[in-house]
Amino acid sequence: MKVPAQKVAKTSVTAQKETPLERPSQVLPKMPTPSQKSETKETPVVAVKRAMTAVKVPIVQPTTSQPTAELTDSQIPAIESDHRGSLTKATNTNQLVKTSIQPSEATVQKLAVYAIRKISLYRSPNFNRKTVEVSYSKQPRRLRPMFVVIGYGRSTTGKLRYKVRDVNHLSQTAGKVGYITTSLKFVRPVYYVTKWVKVRVINGRGVNAYAQPNLTGKVRNYPQGTILKTKGIVTHNLTTRYMLVNGGYVTANKKLVIADHA
């Protein structure tokens, strides 16, 4: 059957007048751009994860209680003498930081000390009544108990202790070995380490002057109260000696002589 020409023309005209508004089912949605797509689908959790991956966060490894490298004598967190021969705390920052070193890893720095207050000698670095070996009462300067440091110890709480040997030869405690405090409030070095122009003899039996620094070749005895003029100080083993202006040598033991400030 042939379609009339007028009807076909009308149909084509109608198709030309149709718009997307009149046929919404045939309108294709606009495709979002990549940036718009990520914005629409990204949630707060995704945003946080993306930010974390963009920043490199350092991973902290758990620390252990393993000891660090061995210390030298100069790094031991011990005590040193000031210009008056008394103890002062170490001023080197590295020394303070290195106090975490276990004593078994430190080089022993021998030192002669005496107690200026009542102290106790302990069998263990952990101080308590059960570990007390012997107690020493406070004594006058010339009778203070003396010890030689032969090692170090550390309590379970990390406090540093001196491992010492009792060298009070006229006492029943002579030769005992144990641990004492390192606190400057209780112990000080026995020997002066700096020169004083004058020293006074305080020992009841006086002090002897010798021709040699090792205290051999006795020259004479200076009685208690004598003021001696010095011109230098020398070291002998763990001790020091004052060299007198007349050429002799006397001990620099603080139990026997004292600096004269006059």
C-alpha positions as CSV (number, residue, x, y, z in Angstrom):
1,M,0.0,0.0,0.0
2,K,1.4,3.4,-0.8
3,V,1.4,6.1,1.9
4,P,0.1,9.4,0.9
5,A,2.9,12.0,0.4
6,Q,1.3,14.6,2.7
7,K,1.2,12.2,5.7
8,V,4.9,11.3,5.4
9,A,5.9,14.9,5.3
10,K,3.9,15.6,8.4
11,T,5.6,12.8,10.2
12,S,9.1,14.0,9.3
13,V,8.2,17.5,10.5
14,T,7.0,16.2,13.8
15,A,10.3,14.3,14.3
16,Q,12.2,17.5,13.6
17,K,10.3,19.3,16.3
18,E,11.0,16.8,19.1
19,T,13.4,18.0,21.8
20,P,15.2,16.2,24.7
21,L,12.6,17.7,27.1
22,E,9.8,15.9,25.2
23,R,11.7,12.6,25.2
24,P,13.6,12.4,28.6
25,S,14.1,8.6,28.3
26,Q,16.5,9.1,25.4
27,V,18.7,11.8,27.1
28,L,22.1,10.4,28.1
29,P,23.4,11.6,31.4
30,K,26.7,13.6,31.5
31,M,29.7,11.5,32.4
32,P,31.6,13.0,35.4
33,T,35.2,13.9,35.1
34,P,37.8,11.9,37.0
35,S,38.1,14.6,39.7
36,Q,34.3,14.8,40.1
37,K,34.1,11.0,40.3
38,S,36.6,10.8,43.1
39,E,34.8,13.6,45.0
40,T,31.5,12.0,44.8
41,K,32.7,8.5,45.9
42,E,35.3,9.5,48.5
43,T,34.2,9.2,52.1
44,P,35.9,10.7,55.3
45,V,37.5,7.3,56.0
46,V,38.9,7.1,52.5
47,A,40.2,10.7,52.7
48,V,42.0,9.9,56.0
49,K,43.7,6.8,54.5
50,R,44.7,8.8,51.4
51,A,46.3,11.5,53.6
52,M,48.2,8.9,55.7
53,T,49.6,7.2,52.7
54,A,50.8,10.6,51.4
55,V,52.8,11.2,54.6
56,K,55.6,8.9,55.6
57,V,55.2,8.1,59.3
58,P,58.4,6.8,61.0
59,I,57.9,3.4,62.6
60,V,59.1,3.3,66.3
61,Q,60.7,0.0,67.1
62,P,60.2,-1.2,70.7
63,T,63.3,-0.6,72.9
64,T,65.1,-3.3,74.9
65,S,67.2,-3.3,78.0
66,Q,70.3,-4.5,76.2
67,P,73.5,-2.7,77.3
68,T,75.1,-0.2,75.0
69,A,78.8,0.1,74.0
70,E,81.5,-0.1,76.6
71,L,82.6,3.2,78.3
72,T,86.1,4.4,78.8
73,D,87.5,5.8,82.0
74,S,86.6,9.4,81.0
75,Q,83.0,8.5,80.3
76,I,82.3,6.8,83.6
77,P,79.6,8.8,85.5
78,A,81.8,9.1,88.6
79,I,82.9,12.1,90.6
80,E,85.7,14.5,90.2
81,S,87.5,17.1,92.5
82,D,87.0,20.8,92.4
83,H,89.7,23.4,93.2
84,R,89.4,22.7,96.9
85,G,89.8,18.9,96.5
86,S,86.1,18.2,97.3
87,L,83.8,16.2,95.1
88,T,81.6,17.8,92.4
89,K,79.2,16.2,90.0
90,A,80.3,15.4,86.5
91,T,79.6,18.3,84.2
92,N,80.1,16.5,80.9
93,T,76.7,16.0,79.3
94,N,77.8,12.7,77.8
95,Q,78.7,11.4,81.2
96,L,75.3,12.1,82.5
97,V,73.6,10.5,79.6
98,K,75.8,7.4,79.9
99,T,74.7,6.6,83.4
100,S,72.4,3.9,81.9
101,I,75.4,1.8,81.2
102,Q,75.5,-1.3,83.2
103,P,78.5,-1.3,85.7
104,S,79.8,-4.6,84.3
105,E,80.4,-2.8,81.0
106,A,82.3,0.1,82.5
107,T,86.1,0.4,83.0
108,V,86.9,0.5,86.7
109,Q,88.4,3.8,87.8
110,K,90.0,3.3,91.2
111,L,89.5,5.9,93.8
112,A,90.1,6.4,97.5
113,V,87.1,7.8,99.4
114,Y,86.1,8.3,103.0
115,A,82.7,8.7,104.7
116,I,81.8,12.1,106.1
117,R,78.5,10.9,107.5
118,K,77.1,7.7,108.9
119,I,77.0,5.0,106.1
120,S,76.7,1.3,105.7
121,L,78.6,-1.3,103.7
122,Y,76.1,-3.6,101.9
123,R,76.6,-7.1,100.4
124,S,74.4,-6.1,97.4
125,P,73.9,-3.0,95.3
126,N,70.3,-3.1,96.5
127,F,70.4,-1.3,99.8
128,N,68.1,-2.6,102.6
129,R,68.4,-3.8,106.2
130,K,68.9,-7.4,105.1
131,T,71.9,-6.6,103.0
132,V,73.8,-4.5,105.5
133,E,77.3,-6.0,106.2
134,V,78.5,-3.3,108.6
135,S,77.7,0.3,109.6
136,Y,80.1,3.1,110.2
137,S,79.2,6.0,112.5
138,K,80.1,9.6,111.8
139,Q,83.6,10.4,112.9
140,P,85.9,13.4,113.2
141,R,87.9,14.1,110.0
142,R,91.1,12.3,111.1
143,L,89.1,9.2,112.0
144,R,86.8,8.9,109.1
145,P,86.4,5.4,107.6
146,M,88.3,5.0,104.3
147,F,87.6,2.8,101.3
148,V,89.2,2.0,97.9
149,V,86.9,1.8,95.0
150,I,87.5,-1.5,93.1
151,G,84.3,-1.6,91.0
152,Y,80.8,-0.4,90.4
153,G,77.3,-1.8,90.9
154,R,73.8,-0.8,90.1
155,S,70.6,-1.4,92.0
156,T,67.5,-2.8,90.4
157,T,66.2,0.8,90.3
158,G,69.3,2.0,88.4
159,K,71.2,3.7,91.2
160,L,75.0,3.6,90.9
161,R,77.0,2.2,93.8
162,Y,80.7,1.9,94.6
163,K,82.1,-1.5,95.1
164,V,84.8,-0.9,97.7
165,R,87.3,-2.6,100.0
166,D,87.6,-1.4,103.6
167,V,91.2,-0.1,104.1
168,N,90.9,0.9,107.8
169,H,93.9,-1.1,108.9
170,L,93.4,-0.6,112.6
171,S,89.8,-1.6,112.5
172,Q,88.2,-5.1,112.7
173,T,86.3,-4.3,109.5
174,A,89.6,-4.0,107.5
175,G,89.5,-6.0,104.3
176,K,85.7,-6.3,104.0
177,V,84.3,-5.9,100.5
178,G,80.9,-4.5,99.7
179,Y,78.9,-1.6,98.2
180,I,78.5,1.9,99.4
181,T,76.6,5.0,98.2
182,T,78.2,7.3,95.6
183,S,76.3,10.3,97.0
184,L,78.4,13.4,97.5
185,K,76.5,14.0,100.8
186,F,78.1,10.9,102.3
187,V,81.5,10.2,100.6
188,R,84.4,12.4,99.4
189,P,87.9,11.7,98.0
190,V,90.5,11.1,100.7
191,Y,93.4,12.9,98.9
192,Y,93.7,16.5,97.6
193,V,94.2,16.8,93.9
194,T,95.0,20.5,93.7
195,K,97.8,22.6,95.1
196,W,97.3,24.7,98.2
197,V,100.0,27.2,99.2
198,K,99.7,26.2,102.8
199,V,98.5,23.0,104.6
200,R,98.2,22.4,108.3
201,V,99.0,19.1,110.1
202,I,95.9,17.7,111.9
203,N,97.1,14.2,112.7
204,G,97.7,13.7,116.4
205,R,101.0,12.0,115.7
206,G,102.0,14.5,113.1
207,V,103.2,13.7,109.6
208,N,106.5,12.7,108.2
209,A,108.4,14.4,105.4
210,Y,110.3,12.3,103.0
211,A,112.9,12.8,100.3
212,Q,111.0,10.9,97.6
213,P,107.4,11.0,96.3
214,N,106.9,7.4,97.3
215,L,107.5,8.4,100.9
216,T,110.9,6.8,101.3
217,G,114.0,8.4,102.9
218,K,112.4,10.0,106.0
219,V,113.7,13.5,106.6
220,R,111.8,14.6,109.7
221,N,108.4,14.6,111.5
222,Y,106.1,17.7,111.6
223,P,103.9,17.7,114.8
224,Q,100.2,18.5,114.9
225,G,99.4,22.1,114.2
226,T,102.4,22.8,112.0
227,I,101.7,24.9,108.9
228,L,103.7,23.7,105.8
229,K,104.3,25.8,102.7
230,T,104.0,23.8,99.4
231,K,105.1,24.5,95.9
232,G,103.4,21.6,94.0
233,I,101.5,18.4,94.1
234,V,102.4,15.0,92.6
235,T,100.6,11.7,92.1
236,H,101.6,8.3,93.3
237,N,99.3,5.4,92.5
238,L,95.9,6.3,94.0
239,T,97.4,8.9,96.3
240,T,98.9,12.4,96.0
241,R,101.8,14.1,97.8
242,Y,102.5,17.8,98.5
243,M,106.0,18.9,97.6
244,L,107.3,21.3,100.2
245,V,109.3,24.5,99.4
246,N,112.3,22.8,101.1
247,G,112.2,19.9,98.7
248,G,110.6,17.3,100.9
249,Y,107.3,15.4,100.3
250,V,104.4,14.9,102.7
251,T,101.1,13.1,102.2
252,A,98.0,15.0,100.8
253,N,95.7,12.7,102.8
254,K,92.8,14.9,104.1
255,K,92.8,12.8,107.3
256,L,96.3,14.0,108.1
257,V,96.5,17.5,106.7
258,I,94.0,20.2,105.8
259,A,94.2,23.2,103.5
260,D,95.0,26.4,105.4
261,H,92.9,29.3,104.2
262,A,94.6,32.0,106.3
